[in-house]
């Protein structure tokens, strides 16, 4: 795989960084993640630099709630996510990073 990347000149295009809080509810085979402060940079040479300049790609105060479950969503969690102020959308951090940075 490394040789293919090296020979065909596959290079990273964007760095995506975010804060993640993960919760595992193993008794329900459920995992919840909350991603916030999503930022990106096209300066891929700074991949290992902790102080690299990053631009926000999501409005401040918003976050991504992702719920992964096997079979059925627990009823109590279903009630929580059906609150009127939550919106269900598809959101790719990589896509929005490329769209806003490049």
Helices and strands as residue ranges (DSSP letters): H 2-7, E 15-25, G 26-28, E 30-41, G 44-46, E 55-56, E 63-69, H 75-81, H 93-101
